Amino acid sequence: MKRFTNVRYIFALLIFLSFSASSFAQESDYEFLKSTLTAAKDFTVEVFEAMPEKDFSFQPTEDVRTFAAQAYHIAYSLEWFTMQLKGTPQQWSPADENSMNKSELIGYVKDQFDSLIETVMETDQDKQFTAGVFGVLRHNSHHRGQMVSYLRMKGIAPPNYR
């Protein structure tokens, strides 16, 4: 009788462990991206913060965006890409890229990164979606790199890459 009871306990334990393991796996298929997206957000904000507000209108040449316009473009593109990833595409129609001040741009980019991260964490893993997220990260890195060049042109040491 005791042997039968032990088998029942072992069987119950195995069932419990299998349900527990599957519930941990269900948290998010994209947990691996969360730290990457958070690091991109933090680094982008640091780059925005590094430029003094008086220099947000800096434009190295006439044919490129101002620092403020680069910041706006990053934030707006995060909003636009997030809508695409959600399956609710919107027309590309940014406002005046030079219309926000430094604190507004920092708030805007933080909000858009948070929305992107939330969208990613709520989505089931899919190759096409993953490719889209990596596209967003590449786009962000490209424009953030331009902003780092602007900082250097102004004699400002950019934040260390991490």
C-alpha positions as CSV (number, residue, x, y, z in Angstrom):
1,M,0.0,0.0,0.0
2,K,2.8,2.4,0.9
3,R,4.5,1.8,-2.5
4,F,1.2,2.6,-4.4
5,T,0.9,5.9,-2.4
6,N,4.6,6.9,-3.3
7,V,3.8,6.2,-7.0
8,R,0.7,8.5,-6.8
9,Y,2.8,11.2,-5.2
10,I,5.5,10.9,-7.8
11,F,2.9,10.9,-10.6
12,A,1.2,14.0,-9.1
13,L,4.6,15.7,-8.8
14,L,5.4,15.0,-12.4
15,I,2.1,16.5,-13.5
16,F,2.6,19.6,-11.4
17,L,6.1,20.1,-12.8
18,S,5.0,19.7,-16.4
19,F,2.3,22.3,-15.9
20,S,4.7,24.6,-14.1
21,A,7.3,24.3,-16.9
22,S,4.7,25.1,-19.5
23,S,3.4,28.1,-17.6
24,F,6.9,29.6,-17.3
25,A,7.4,29.1,-21.1
26,Q,4.1,31.0,-21.7
27,E,5.3,34.2,-20.1
28,S,6.7,35.7,-23.3
29,D,8.3,34.2,-26.3
30,Y,10.2,37.4,-26.7
31,E,11.8,37.6,-23.3
32,F,15.2,37.5,-25.0
33,L,14.5,40.8,-26.8
34,K,13.3,42.7,-23.7
35,S,16.8,43.5,-22.5
36,T,18.0,44.5,-26.0
37,L,15.0,46.8,-26.5
38,T,15.5,48.3,-23.0
39,A,19.2,48.9,-23.6
40,A,18.4,50.6,-27.0
41,K,15.8,52.8,-25.2
42,D,18.3,53.8,-22.4
43,F,21.1,54.5,-24.8
44,T,18.9,56.5,-27.1
45,V,17.7,58.6,-24.2
46,E,21.3,59.2,-23.1
47,V,22.2,60.4,-26.5
48,F,19.2,62.8,-26.5
49,E,20.2,64.0,-23.0
50,A,23.9,64.6,-23.9
51,M,23.1,67.5,-26.3
52,P,22.4,70.8,-24.5
53,E,18.9,72.1,-25.3
54,K,20.4,75.2,-26.8
55,D,22.1,73.0,-29.4
56,F,19.1,70.9,-30.4
57,S,18.8,73.1,-33.5
58,F,22.3,72.2,-34.6
59,Q,22.5,71.1,-38.2
60,P,25.9,70.1,-39.6
61,T,24.9,71.0,-43.2
62,E,21.8,72.3,-44.9
63,D,20.8,69.0,-46.4
64,V,20.6,67.0,-43.1
65,R,18.2,67.1,-40.2
66,T,18.8,69.1,-37.1
67,F,19.6,67.2,-33.9
68,A,16.0,67.8,-32.8
69,A,14.7,66.5,-36.1
70,Q,16.8,63.4,-35.8
71,A,15.4,62.9,-32.3
72,Y,11.8,63.4,-33.5
73,H,12.4,61.0,-36.5
74,I,13.6,58.3,-34.1
75,A,10.6,58.7,-31.8
76,Y,8.0,59.0,-34.6
77,S,9.5,56.0,-36.5
78,L,9.2,53.9,-33.3
79,E,5.5,54.9,-33.2
80,W,5.0,54.1,-36.9
81,F,6.9,50.8,-36.7
82,T,4.9,49.7,-33.6
83,M,1.7,50.3,-35.5
84,Q,3.0,48.2,-38.4
85,L,4.0,45.4,-36.0
86,K,0.6,45.5,-34.4
87,G,-1.0,45.0,-37.8
88,T,-2.7,48.4,-37.8
89,P,-0.6,50.3,-40.3
90,Q,-0.8,54.0,-40.6
91,Q,0.4,56.5,-43.2
92,W,3.8,57.9,-42.8
93,S,2.9,61.5,-41.9
94,P,5.2,63.0,-39.3
95,A,4.6,66.5,-37.9
96,D,7.1,69.3,-38.1
97,E,10.3,67.5,-37.0
98,N,11.6,70.6,-35.2
99,S,8.4,71.3,-33.2
100,M,9.4,69.7,-29.9
101,N,11.8,70.8,-27.2
102,K,14.3,68.5,-25.5
103,S,12.1,67.4,-22.7
104,E,9.2,66.7,-25.0
105,L,11.4,64.7,-27.3
106,I,12.8,62.6,-24.4
107,G,9.3,61.9,-23.2
108,Y,8.1,61.0,-26.7
109,V,10.9,58.6,-27.3
110,K,10.5,56.9,-23.9
111,D,6.8,56.5,-24.5
112,Q,7.3,55.0,-27.9
113,F,10.0,52.6,-26.7
114,D,7.7,51.5,-23.9
115,S,4.9,50.9,-26.4
116,L,7.2,48.9,-28.7
117,I,8.4,46.8,-25.8
118,E,4.9,46.2,-24.6
119,T,3.8,45.2,-28.1
120,V,6.8,42.8,-28.5
121,M,6.2,41.2,-25.1
122,E,2.5,40.6,-25.9
123,T,3.1,39.0,-29.3
124,D,3.7,35.3,-30.0
125,Q,7.1,34.6,-31.5
126,D,7.0,34.7,-35.3
127,K,9.9,34.9,-37.9
128,Q,8.4,37.8,-39.8
129,F,7.6,39.8,-36.6
130,T,11.1,39.1,-35.3
131,A,12.6,40.4,-38.5
132,G,10.4,43.5,-38.1
133,V,11.7,44.1,-34.6
134,F,15.3,43.8,-35.8
135,G,14.5,46.3,-38.6
136,V,13.3,48.8,-36.0
137,L,16.5,48.3,-34.0
138,R,18.7,48.8,-37.1
139,H,16.8,52.0,-38.0
140,N,17.1,53.3,-34.5
141,S,20.9,52.5,-34.4
142,H,21.4,54.2,-37.7
143,H,19.9,57.5,-36.7
144,R,21.3,57.4,-33.1
145,G,24.7,57.0,-34.7
146,Q,24.1,60.1,-36.8
147,M,23.2,61.9,-33.5
148,V,26.5,60.7,-31.9
149,S,28.3,62.3,-34.9
150,Y,26.4,65.6,-34.2
151,L,27.6,65.4,-30.5
152,R,31.2,64.9,-31.6
153,M,31.0,67.9,-34.0
154,K,29.9,70.0,-31.1
155,G,32.8,68.8,-29.0
156,I,30.6,66.7,-26.7
157,A,31.7,63.3,-25.7
158,P,28.8,60.9,-26.4
159,P,27.6,58.4,-23.9
160,N,29.6,55.1,-23.9
161,Y,28.0,52.5,-26.0
162,R,26.8,49.4,-24.1
